[in-house]
């Protein structure tokens, strides 16, 4: 039998704590998630959480 795979993309953007959303929804964030105020690669800070 062939294996199938799929995924769902789910995005929330705004001013929130990522850990609170993770606990509330019981899902794990993808590696590109960040909190408002985290540093970007260019040294600037994110103005929103995602």
Residue pairs with C-beta under 8 A, 6 or more apart in sequence:
10 27
11 50
12 21
12 49
12 50
13 48
13 49
13 50
14 48
14 49
15 36
15 48
15 49
16 36
16 49
17 35
17 49
18 29
18 33
18 34
18 35
18 49
22 28
22 29
32 50
33 50
34 46
34 49
34 50
35 46
35 49
36 45
36 46
36 47
36 48
36 49
37 45
37 46
38 45
38 46
39 45
39 46
40 46
